[in-house]
Amino acid sequence: AILLAQWLGRRLRRSQSTKQHRVPPPPLVTRASASMSSRAALSRVCSLYLRLRNPVGEPRSDDDTQSKLLEHTFAMLAGDDGLLSEEEFSEALLNKLRLDLTPFEVNRLWSRIVRSSASTDAAPSSATPAKHTTRERWKRAARCGAGITFRQFVTAIEDVAFLRQMVHIYPISGDVGFSVPACYDYTVSTNDNYKDASQPPRFFGEYQHLRAGIDYSYHCNYVKARQLWQGPAVNT
């Protein structure tokens, strides 16, 4: 009887301890909370893009300006139909940015964007079969070449690092270009090929204030074309 009483006492204490440390159930996800989560995600994307566009220590523009930058880039990529297709994405990479990518690599990047941007759609309700959800319909449409919308494009920026860099350099890719001149002398250094001996030194592009602080008795200054090419290269 004593052993039985001790055993029952241990069981009772163990039961009470379990109740005290029980983890509460997660909060119910409603349509309203899902909408708030979506807005919060878009806000994080804007903040992330803001940090990419503005170096540390420089004044930052407001969210409206950043939104316009994203809209401008998407409009350049997608054209007039409001959808960015895989063909338009490939055209931008290979012909506008002149990246040395194979068709397989381009398709892999596009597939990553499609998967990331699909998270824009709301989660299916219990009354809707998964095969009929908006997300699944959109993913089938994207695989058929319909493309992605601006909102899906913005969502993908948060997950795809390559896309963030592309958004940063694409609007200026047509304004600045650099190619090796026909008279390039491969027997001497890059400095000797692109040095600018003008006095006083001339500076071009967005980093003129930094170039002005360099000791040109130690390092040469570069010609205008080289300076304008270096700026976007540093930014990326």
PyRosetta script that sets phi, psi and omega in degrees:
from pyrosetta import init, pose_from_sequence

init()
pose = pose_from_sequence("AILLAQWLGRRLRRSQSTKQHRVPPPPLVTRASASMSSRAALSRVCSLYLRLRNPVGEPRSDDDTQSKLLEHTFAMLAGDDGLLSEEEFSEALLNKLRLDLTPFEVNRLWSRIVRSSASTDAAPSSATPAKHTTRERWKRAARCGAGITFRQFVTAIEDVAFLRQMVHIYPISGDVGFSVPACYDYTVSTNDNYKDASQPPRFFGEYQHLRAGIDYSYHCNYVKARQLWQGPAVNT")
pose.set_psi(1, -38.9)
pose.set_omega(1, 179.1)
pose.set_phi(2, -64.7)
pose.set_psi(2, -44.1)
pose.set_omega(2, 179.0)
pose.set_phi(3, -62.4)
pose.set_psi(3, -40.0)
pose.set_omega(3, 179.5)
pose.set_phi(4, -64.4)
pose.set_psi(4, -40.3)
pose.set_omega(4, 179.3)
pose.set_phi(5, -65.4)
pose.set_psi(5, -40.7)
pose.set_omega(5, 178.0)
pose.set_phi(6, -63.8)
pose.set_psi(6, -41.5)
pose.set_omega(6, -179.9)
pose.set_phi(7, -63.7)
pose.set_psi(7, -43.7)
pose.set_omega(7, 178.6)
pose.set_phi(8, -64.2)
pose.set_psi(8, -36.1)
pose.set_omega(8, 178.6)
pose.set_phi(9, -64.0)
pose.set_psi(9, -42.8)
pose.set_omega(9, 178.6)
pose.set_phi(10, -63.9)
pose.set_psi(10, -41.1)
pose.set_omega(10, 178.9)
pose.set_phi(11, -62.4)
pose.set_psi(11, -40.9)
pose.set_omega(11, -178.9)
pose.set_phi(12, -66.1)
pose.set_psi(12, -44.4)
pose.set_omega(12, 179.6)
pose.set_phi(13, -64.6)
pose.set_psi(13, -38.5)
pose.set_omega(13, 179.0)
pose.set_phi(14, -65.5)
pose.set_psi(14, -39.4)
pose.set_omega(14, 178.9)
pose.set_phi(15, -64.5)
pose.set_psi(15, -42.1)
pose.set_omega(15, 179.5)
pose.set_phi(16, -66.8)
pose.set_psi(16, -37.4)
pose.set_omega(16, 179.2)
pose.set_phi(17, -66.0)
pose.set_psi(17, -38.6)
pose.set_omega(17, 179.4)
pose.set_phi(18, -64.0)
pose.set_psi(18, -40.5)
pose.set_omega(18, 179.8)
pose.set_phi(19, -64.4)
pose.set_psi(19, -37.1)
pose.set_omega(19, -177.6)
pose.set_phi(20, -69.5)
pose.set_psi(20, -30.4)
pose.set_omega(20, -176.2)
pose.set_phi(21, -103.5)
pose.set_psi(21, 11.5)
pose.set_omega(21, -179.0)
pose.set_phi(22, -66.8)
pose.set_psi(22, 133.2)
pose.set_omega(22, -179.5)
pose.set_phi(23, -77.6)
pose.set_psi(23, 128.2)
pose.set_omega(23, 179.9)
pose.set_phi(24, -66.2)
pose.set_psi(24, 150.5)
pose.set_omega(24, -179.5)
pose.set_phi(25, -66.7)
pose.set_psi(25, 152.2)
pose.set_omega(25, 179.3)
pose.set_phi(26, -65.9)
pose.set_psi(26, 152.0)
pose.set_omega(26, -180.0)
pose.set_phi(27, -64.4)
pose.set_psi(27, 149.2)
pose.set_omega(27, -179.7)
pose.set_phi(28, -70.2)
pose.set_psi(28, 129.3)
pose.set_omega(28, 178.3)
pose.set_phi(29, -85.6)
pose.set_psi(29, 116.9)
pose.set_omega(29, 178.5)
pose.set_phi(30, -105.7)
pose.set_psi(30, 171.2)
pose.set_omega(30, 178.5)
pose.set_phi(31, -60.7)
pose.set_psi(31, -38.3)
pose.set_omega(31, -179.2)
pose.set_phi(32, -66.5)
pose.set_psi(32, -43.5)
pose.set_omega(32, -179.2)
pose.set_phi(33, -68.7)
pose.set_psi(33, -34.0)
pose.set_omega(33, 176.6)
pose.set_phi(34, -64.0)
pose.set_psi(34, -39.4)
pose.set_omega(34, 178.1)
pose.set_phi(35, -64.7)
pose.set_psi(35, -40.7)
pose.set_omega(35, 178.2)
pose.set_phi(36, -64.3)
pose.set_psi(36, -38.4)
pose.set_omega(36, 178.3)
pose.set_phi(37, -64.0)
pose.set_psi(37, -39.1)
pose.set_omega(37, 178.7)
pose.set_phi(38, -63.0)
pose.set_psi(38, -44.0)
pose.set_omega(38, 178.7)
pose.set_phi(39, -64.3)
pose.set_psi(39, -37.8)
pose.set_omega(39, 179.3)
pose.set_phi(40, -65.1)
pose.set_psi(40, -38.5)
pose.set_omega(40, 178.5)
pose.set_phi(41, -64.0)
pose.set_psi(41, -43.4)
pose.set_omega(41, 178.0)
pose.set_phi(42, -63.5)
pose.set_psi(42, -36.0)
pose.set_omega(42, 177.6)
pose.set_phi(43, -64.5)
pose.set_psi(43, -39.5)
pose.set_omega(43, 178.0)
pose.set_phi(44, -64.6)
pose.set_psi(44, -37.3)
pose.set_omega(44, 178.2)
pose.set_phi(45, -62.1)
pose.set_psi(45, -45.4)
pose.set_omega(45, 179.3)
pose.set_phi(46, -61.4)
pose.set_psi(46, -41.3)
pose.set_omega(46, 179.9)
pose.set_phi(47, -66.0)
pose.set_psi(47, -39.7)
pose.set_omega(47, 179.0)
pose.set_phi(48, -64.4)
pose.set_psi(48, -45.7)
pose.set_omega(48, -179.9)
pose.set_phi(49, -65.3)
pose.set_psi(49, -33.4)
pose.set_omega(49, 178.0)
pose.set_phi(50, -62.4)
pose.set_psi(50, -40.4)
pose.set_omega(50, 179.3)
pose.set_phi(51, -68.3)
pose.set_psi(51, -34.4)
pose.set_omega(51, 178.7)
pose.set_phi(52, -68.0)
pose.set_psi(52, -37.6)
pose.set_omega(52, -176.3)
pose.set_phi(53, -79.1)
pose.set_psi(53, -21.1)
pose.set_omega(53, -174.0)
pose.set_phi(54, -124.0)
pose.set_psi(54, 117.5)
pose.set_omega(54, 176.9)
pose.set_phi(55, -62.6)
pose.set_psi(55, 159.7)
pose.set_omega(55, 179.8)
pose.set_phi(56, -62.2)
pose.set_psi(56, 134.5)
pose.set_omega(56, 177.1)
pose.set_phi(57, 95.1)
pose.set_psi(57, -9.9)
pose.set_omega(57, 179.2)
pose.set_phi(58, -100.3)
pose.set_psi(58, 150.5)
pose.set_omega(58, 179.5)
pose.set_phi(59, -63.0)
pose.set_psi(59, 143.8)
pose.set_omega(59, -176.6)
pose.set_phi(60, -110.0)
pose.set_psi(60, 138.9)
pose.set_omega(60, 178.8)
pose.set_phi(61, -80.3)
pose.set_psi(61, 170.7)
pose.set_omega(61, -174.5)
pose.set_phi(62, -80.8)
pose.set_psi(62, 172.2)
pose.set_omega(62, -177.0)
pose.set_phi(63, -62.2)
pose.set_psi(63, -32.4)
pose.set_omega(63, -179.2)
pose.set_phi(64, -62.5)
pose.set_psi(64, -40.4)
pose.set_omega(64, 178.3)
pose.set_phi(65, -65.0)
pose.set_psi(65, -42.0)
pose.set_omega(65, 179.4)
pose.set_phi(66, -65.6)
pose.set_psi(66, -38.1)
pose.set_omega(66, 177.5)
pose.set_phi(67, -62.3)
pose.set_psi(67, -39.9)
pose.set_omega(67, 178.7)
pose.set_phi(68, -66.0)
pose.set_psi(68, -36.3)
pose.set_omega(68, 177.6)
pose.set_phi(69, -63.6)
pose.set_psi(69, -43.5)
pose.set_omega(69, 177.6)
pose.set_phi(70, -63.4)
pose.set_psi(70, -43.6)
pose.set_omega(70, 179.6)
pose.set_phi(71, -62.6)
pose.set_psi(71, -40.2)
pose.set_omega(71, -180.0)
pose.set_phi(72, -64.1)
pose.set_psi(72, -44.9)
pose.set_omega(72, 179.4)
pose.set_phi(73, -63.9)
pose.set_psi(73, -43.8)
pose.set_omega(73, 179.8)
pose.set_phi(74, -63.0)
pose.set_psi(74, -39.9)
pose.set_omega(74, 179.4)
pose.set_phi(75, -63.1)
pose.set_psi(75, -37.4)
pose.set_omega(75, 177.7)
pose.set_phi(76, -66.8)
pose.set_psi(76, -36.6)
pose.set_omega(76, -178.8)
pose.set_phi(77, -76.6)
pose.set_psi(77, -43.4)
pose.set_omega(77, -168.5)
pose.set_phi(78, -90.9)
pose.set_psi(78, -23.7)
pose.set_omega(78, -177.0)
pose.set_phi(79, 84.9)
pose.set_psi(79, -148.3)
pose.set_omega(79, -171.5)
pose.set_phi(80, -93.5)
pose.set_psi(80, -12.6)
pose.set_omega(80, -174.2)
pose.set_phi(81, -85.1)
pose.set_psi(81, -7.1)
pose.set_omega(81, 178.3)
pose.set_phi(82, 78.5)
pose.set_psi(82, 8.2)
pose.set_omega(82, 178.2)
pose.set_phi(83, -128.7)
pose.set_psi(83, 138.4)
pose.set_omega(83, 175.8)
pose.set_phi(84, -98.9)
pose.set_psi(84, 115.3)
pose.set_omega(84, -178.4)
pose.set_phi(85, -95.4)
pose.set_psi(85, 168.0)
pose.set_omega(85, 178.2)
pose.set_phi(86, -64.5)
pose.set_psi(86, -36.0)
pose.set_omega(86, 178.9)
pose.set_phi(87, -64.0)
pose.set_psi(87, -42.0)
pose.set_omega(87, 178.6)
pose.set_phi(88, -67.8)
pose.set_psi(88, -37.0)
pose.set_omega(88, 177.2)
pose.set_phi(89, -64.2)
pose.set_psi(89, -44.1)
pose.set_omega(89, 178.8)
pose.set_phi(90, -64.4)
pose.set_psi(90, -40.4)
pose.set_omega(90, 178.1)
pose.set_phi(91, -60.2)
pose.set_psi(91, -41.2)
pose.set_omega(91, -179.3)
pose.set_phi(92, -65.8)
pose.set_psi(92, -41.5)
pose.set_omega(92, -177.9)
pose.set_phi(93, -69.9)
pose.set_psi(93, -45.7)
pose.set_omega(93, -170.5)
pose.set_phi(94, -85.7)
pose.set_psi(94, -38.4)
pose.set_omega(94, -173.7)
pose.set_phi(95, -101.3)
pose.set_psi(95, -36.8)
pose.set_omega(95, -178.6)
pose.set_phi(96, -85.3)
pose.set_psi(96, -49.5)
pose.set_omega(96, 179.6)
pose.set_phi(97, -87.2)
pose.set_psi(97, -14.7)
pose.set_omega(97, 177.3)
pose.set_phi(98, 56.3)
pose.set_psi(98, 46.0)
pose.set_omega(98, 177.5)
pose.set_phi(99, -84.2)
pose.set_psi(99, 142.3)
pose.set_omega(99, -178.5)
pose.set_phi(100, -88.0)
pose.set_psi(100, 78.0)
pose.set_omega(100, -178.4)
pose.set_phi(101, -119.7)
pose.set_psi(101, 145.8)
pose.set_omega(101, 175.1)
pose.set_phi(102, -82.9)
pose.set_psi(102, 160.8)
pose.set_omega(102, 176.3)
pose.set_phi(103, -56.0)
pose.set_psi(103, -34.9)
pose.set_omega(103, 178.3)
pose.set_phi(104, -63.9)
pose.set_psi(104, -42.6)
pose.set_omega(104, -179.4)
pose.set_phi(105, -66.7)
pose.set_psi(105, -39.2)
pose.set_omega(105, 177.9)
pose.set_phi(106, -63.9)
pose.set_psi(106, -43.9)
pose.set_omega(106, 179.5)
pose.set_phi(107, -64.4)
pose.set_psi(107, -36.3)
pose.set_omega(107, 178.3)
pose.set_phi(108, -65.7)
pose.set_psi(108, -41.2)
pose.set_omega(108, 176.9)
pose.set_phi(109, -63.8)
pose.set_psi(109, -43.7)
pose.set_omega(109, -179.6)
pose.set_phi(110, -63.4)
pose.set_psi(110, -41.6)
pose.set_omega(110, 179.3)
pose.set_phi(111, -62.5)
pose.set_psi(111, -37.1)
pose.set_omega(111, 177.8)
pose.set_phi(112, -64.7)
pose.set_psi(112, -41.6)
pose.set_omega(112, 178.4)
pose.set_phi(113, -63.9)
pose.set_psi(113, -41.7)
pose.set_omega(113, 179.6)
pose.set_phi(114, -61.1)
pose.set_psi(114, -45.7)
pose.set_omega(114, -179.5)
pose.set_phi(115, -64.4)
pose.set_psi(115, -41.5)
pose.set_omega(115, -178.5)
pose.set_phi(116, -69.2)
pose.set_psi(116, -42.8)
pose.set_omega(116, -177.1)
pose.set_phi(117, -71.2)
pose.set_psi(117, -20.5)
pose.set_omega(117, 179.5)
pose.set_phi(118, -65.8)
pose.set_psi(118, -20.5)
pose.set_omega(118, 179.9)
pose.set_phi(119, -69.6)
pose.set_psi(119, -8.1)
pose.set_omega(119, 176.6)
pose.set_phi(120, -63.2)
pose.set_psi(120, -35.4)
pose.set_omega(120, -176.1)
pose.set_phi(121, -71.7)
pose.set_psi(121, 148.5)
pose.set_omega(121, -178.7)
pose.set_phi(122, -69.2)
pose.set_psi(122, 155.3)
pose.set_omega(122, 177.0)
pose.set_phi(123, -67.3)
pose.set_psi(123, 146.5)
pose.set_omega(123, -178.4)
pose.set_phi(124, -68.7)
pose.set_psi(124, 147.7)
pose.set_omega(124, 175.7)
pose.set_phi(125, -81.8)
pose.set_psi(125, 165.0)
pose.set_omega(125, -177.0)
pose.set_phi(126, -67.3)
pose.set_psi(126, -20.2)
pose.set_omega(126, -177.7)
pose.set_phi(127, -89.0)
pose.set_psi(127, -5.1)
pose.set_omega(127, -176.3)
pose.set_phi(128, -112.4)
pose.set_psi(128, 122.0)
pose.set_omega(128, 177.7)
pose.set_phi(129, -59.6)
pose.set_psi(129, 145.5)
pose.set_omega(129, -175.9)
pose.set_phi(130, -59.4)
pose.set_psi(130, -35.6)
pose.set_omega(130, -176.0)
pose.set_phi(131, -70.0)
pose.set_psi(131, -12.6)
pose.set_omega(131, -179.4)
pose.set_phi(132, -108.2)
pose.set_psi(132, 7.8)
pose.set_omega(132, -178.7)
pose.set_phi(133, -71.6)
pose.set_psi(133, 159.2)
pose.set_omega(133, 178.3)
pose.set_phi(134, -58.9)
pose.set_psi(134, -40.4)
pose.set_omega(134, -178.5)
pose.set_phi(135, -61.2)
pose.set_psi(135, -46.1)
pose.set_omega(135, -179.4)
pose.set_phi(136, -66.8)
pose.set_psi(136, -39.7)
pose.set_omega(136, 178.1)
pose.set_phi(137, -62.4)
pose.set_psi(137, -41.4)
pose.set_omega(137, -179.4)
pose.set_phi(138, -67.0)
pose.set_psi(138, -40.5)
pose.set_omega(138, -179.3)
pose.set_phi(139, -63.8)
pose.set_psi(139, -38.1)
pose.set_omega(139, 176.3)
pose.set_phi(140, -65.8)
pose.set_psi(140, -39.8)
pose.set_omega(140, 179.5)
pose.set_phi(141, -65.7)
pose.set_psi(141, -39.1)
pose.set_omega(141, 179.7)
pose.set_phi(142, -65.5)
pose.set_psi(142, -38.3)
pose.set_omega(142, 178.4)
pose.set_phi(143, -66.5)
pose.set_psi(143, -25.5)
pose.set_omega(143, 178.5)
pose.set_phi(144, -86.3)
pose.set_psi(144, -1.0)
pose.set_omega(144, 175.7)
pose.set_phi(145, 99.6)
pose.set_psi(145, 10.3)
pose.set_omega(145, -178.9)
pose.set_phi(146, -68.5)
pose.set_psi(146, -34.8)
pose.set_omega(146, 177.0)
pose.set_phi(147, 100.4)
pose.set_psi(147, -177.0)
pose.set_omega(147, -178.4)
pose.set_phi(148, -117.8)
pose.set_psi(148, 152.2)
pose.set_omega(148, -179.8)
pose.set_phi(149, -85.8)
pose.set_psi(149, 174.3)
pose.set_omega(149, 178.9)
pose.set_phi(150, -62.7)
pose.set_psi(150, -42.3)
pose.set_omega(150, -179.2)
pose.set_phi(151, -62.3)
pose.set_psi(151, -41.1)
pose.set_omega(151, 178.4)
pose.set_phi(152, -67.8)
pose.set_psi(152, -34.8)
pose.set_omega(152, 176.8)
pose.set_phi(153, -62.0)
pose.set_psi(153, -44.8)
pose.set_omega(153, 179.7)
pose.set_phi(154, -63.9)
pose.set_psi(154, -40.2)
pose.set_omega(154, 179.1)
pose.set_phi(155, -63.3)
pose.set_psi(155, -40.3)
pose.set_omega(155, -178.5)
pose.set_phi(156, -65.9)
pose.set_psi(156, -27.3)
pose.set_omega(156, -178.8)
pose.set_phi(157, -59.2)
pose.set_psi(157, -34.4)
pose.set_omega(157, -177.1)
pose.set_phi(158, -66.5)
pose.set_psi(158, -29.7)
pose.set_omega(158, -173.9)
pose.set_phi(159, -102.8)
pose.set_psi(159, -23.9)
pose.set_omega(159, -172.3)
pose.set_phi(160, -109.2)
pose.set_psi(160, 104.8)
pose.set_omega(160, -177.2)
pose.set_phi(161, -62.3)
pose.set_psi(161, -37.8)
pose.set_omega(161, 179.8)
pose.set_phi(162, -60.7)
pose.set_psi(162, -40.0)
pose.set_omega(162, -179.7)
pose.set_phi(163, -66.4)
pose.set_psi(163, -36.2)
pose.set_omega(163, 177.3)
pose.set_phi(164, -61.8)
pose.set_psi(164, -42.2)
pose.set_omega(164, 178.3)
pose.set_phi(165, -67.9)
pose.set_psi(165, -38.5)
pose.set_omega(165, -179.8)
pose.set_phi(166, -63.2)
pose.set_psi(166, -43.1)
pose.set_omega(166, 178.3)
pose.set_phi(167, -61.3)
pose.set_psi(167, -33.9)
pose.set_omega(167, -177.1)
pose.set_phi(168, -70.4)
pose.set_psi(168, -39.5)
pose.set_omega(168, -172.9)
pose.set_phi(169, -101.9)
pose.set_psi(169, -18.1)
pose.set_omega(169, -172.8)
pose.set_phi(170, -61.9)
pose.set_psi(170, -43.7)
pose.set_omega(170, -178.0)
pose.set_phi(171, -60.3)
pose.set_psi(171, -25.6)
pose.set_omega(171, -178.3)
pose.set_phi(172, -105.0)
pose.set_psi(172, 2.2)
pose.set_omega(172, -174.4)
pose.set_phi(173, -66.1)
pose.set_psi(173, -27.2)
pose.set_omega(173, -179.7)
pose.set_phi(174, -85.9)
pose.set_psi(174, -12.4)
pose.set_omega(174, -176.5)
pose.set_phi(175, -90.6)
pose.set_psi(175, -28.6)
pose.set_omega(175, -176.0)
pose.set_phi(176, -125.5)
pose.set_psi(176, 126.3)
pose.set_omega(176, 177.7)
pose.set_phi(177, -139.5)
pose.set_psi(177, 159.3)
pose.set_omega(177, 179.3)
pose.set_phi(178, -150.6)
pose.set_psi(178, 130.3)
pose.set_omega(178, 177.0)
pose.set_phi(179, -133.7)
pose.set_psi(179, 154.1)
pose.set_omega(179, -179.3)
pose.set_phi(180, -70.1)
pose.set_psi(180, 123.3)
pose.set_omega(180, -179.0)
pose.set_phi(181, -67.6)
pose.set_psi(181, 155.4)
pose.set_omega(181, -178.5)
pose.set_phi(182, -63.8)
pose.set_psi(182, -26.2)
pose.set_omega(182, -178.3)
pose.set_phi(183, -89.5)
pose.set_psi(183, 11.1)
pose.set_omega(183, -177.2)
pose.set_phi(184, -60.5)
pose.set_psi(184, 131.6)
pose.set_omega(184, -178.2)
pose.set_phi(185, -100.1)
pose.set_psi(185, 105.8)
pose.set_omega(185, -176.7)
pose.set_phi(186, -76.9)
pose.set_psi(186, -2.2)
pose.set_omega(186, -179.9)
pose.set_phi(187, -90.1)
pose.set_psi(187, -7.4)
pose.set_omega(187, 179.8)
pose.set_phi(188, -122.2)
pose.set_psi(188, 175.0)
pose.set_omega(188, -175.1)
pose.set_phi(189, -75.9)
pose.set_psi(189, 166.5)
pose.set_omega(189, 175.3)
pose.set_phi(190, -60.9)
pose.set_psi(190, -39.4)
pose.set_omega(190, 178.8)
pose.set_phi(191, -57.3)
pose.set_psi(191, -44.3)
pose.set_omega(191, -178.2)
pose.set_phi(192, -68.2)
pose.set_psi(192, -32.9)
pose.set_omega(192, -179.4)
pose.set_phi(193, -73.0)
pose.set_psi(193, -36.0)
pose.set_omega(193, -172.1)
pose.set_phi(194, -113.8)
pose.set_psi(194, 11.6)
pose.set_omega(194, -177.9)
pose.set_phi(195, -73.0)
pose.set_psi(195, 148.0)
pose.set_omega(195, 177.0)
pose.set_phi(196, -119.7)
pose.set_psi(196, 112.3)
pose.set_omega(196, -175.6)
pose.set_phi(197, -88.8)
pose.set_psi(197, 8.9)
pose.set_omega(197, -178.3)
pose.set_phi(198, -60.6)
pose.set_psi(198, 142.8)
pose.set_omega(198, 176.8)
pose.set_phi(199, -127.3)
pose.set_psi(199, 129.0)
pose.set_omega(199, -2.7)
pose.set_phi(200, -70.5)
pose.set_psi(200, 163.0)
pose.set_omega(200, -179.3)
pose.set_phi(201, -58.3)
pose.set_psi(201, 142.8)
pose.set_omega(201, 178.7)
pose.set_phi(202, -105.1)
pose.set_psi(202, 139.5)
pose.set_omega(202, -177.0)
pose.set_phi(203, -125.0)
pose.set_psi(203, 142.9)
pose.set_omega(203, -177.4)
pose.set_phi(204, -137.2)
pose.set_psi(204, 158.0)
pose.set_omega(204, 176.5)
pose.set_phi(205, 85.9)
pose.set_psi(205, -169.1)
pose.set_omega(205, -170.5)
pose.set_phi(206, -83.9)
pose.set_psi(206, -8.6)
pose.set_omega(206, -177.6)
pose.set_phi(207, -111.7)
pose.set_psi(207, 33.2)
pose.set_omega(207, -178.6)
pose.set_phi(208, -61.9)
pose.set_psi(208, -37.8)
pose.set_omega(208, -178.3)
pose.set_phi(209, -65.4)
pose.set_psi(209, -30.9)
pose.set_omega(209, 177.0)
pose.set_phi(210, -76.7)
pose.set_psi(210, -39.4)
pose.set_omega(210, 178.8)
pose.set_phi(211, -63.2)
pose.set_psi(211, -34.8)
pose.set_omega(211, -178.2)
pose.set_phi(212, -66.1)
pose.set_psi(212, -20.3)
pose.set_omega(212, -178.9)
pose.set_phi(213, -93.0)
pose.set_psi(213, 2.4)
pose.set_omega(213, -178.4)
pose.set_phi(214, -82.3)
pose.set_psi(214, 144.8)
pose.set_omega(214, 177.1)
pose.set_phi(215, -82.9)
pose.set_psi(215, 102.0)
pose.set_omega(215, -175.9)
pose.set_phi(216, -82.9)
pose.set_psi(216, 4.0)
pose.set_omega(216, 167.8)
pose.set_phi(217, -81.0)
pose.set_psi(217, -14.9)
pose.set_omega(217, 178.8)
pose.set_phi(218, -106.4)
pose.set_psi(218, -38.6)
pose.set_omega(218, -176.4)
pose.set_phi(219, -128.9)
pose.set_psi(219, 138.0)
pose.set_omega(219, -177.2)
pose.set_phi(220, -75.8)
pose.set_psi(220, 158.1)
pose.set_omega(220, 171.5)
pose.set_phi(221, -88.6)
pose.set_psi(221, 154.7)
pose.set_omega(221, -176.8)
pose.set_phi(222, -104.3)
pose.set_psi(222, 160.0)
pose.set_omega(222, 177.0)
pose.set_phi(223, -68.8)
pose.set_psi(223, 166.2)
pose.set_omega(223, -173.7)
pose.set_phi(224, -58.4)
pose.set_psi(224, -46.7)
pose.set_omega(224, -177.2)
pose.set_phi(225, -60.0)
pose.set_psi(225, -39.0)
pose.set_omega(225, 179.8)
pose.set_phi(226, -68.5)
pose.set_psi(226, -41.0)
pose.set_omega(226, 179.0)
pose.set_phi(227, -63.8)
pose.set_psi(227, -43.3)
pose.set_omega(227, -179.4)
pose.set_phi(228, -67.7)
pose.set_psi(228, -28.6)
pose.set_omega(228, 176.0)
pose.set_phi(229, -74.8)
pose.set_psi(229, -36.2)
pose.set_omega(229, -176.1)
pose.set_phi(230, -67.0)
pose.set_psi(230, -34.3)
pose.set_omega(230, -177.6)
pose.set_phi(231, -56.7)
pose.set_psi(231, -58.5)
pose.set_omega(231, 176.9)
pose.set_phi(232, -61.3)
pose.set_psi(232, -32.1)
pose.set_omega(232, 178.5)
pose.set_phi(233, -63.9)
pose.set_psi(233, -40.0)
pose.set_omega(233, 177.4)
pose.set_phi(234, -65.9)
pose.set_psi(234, -40.8)
pose.set_omega(234, -177.6)
pose.set_phi(235, -63.4)
pose.set_psi(235, -30.7)
pose.set_omega(235, -176.5)
pose.set_phi(236, -89.7)
pose.dump_pdb("model.pdb")
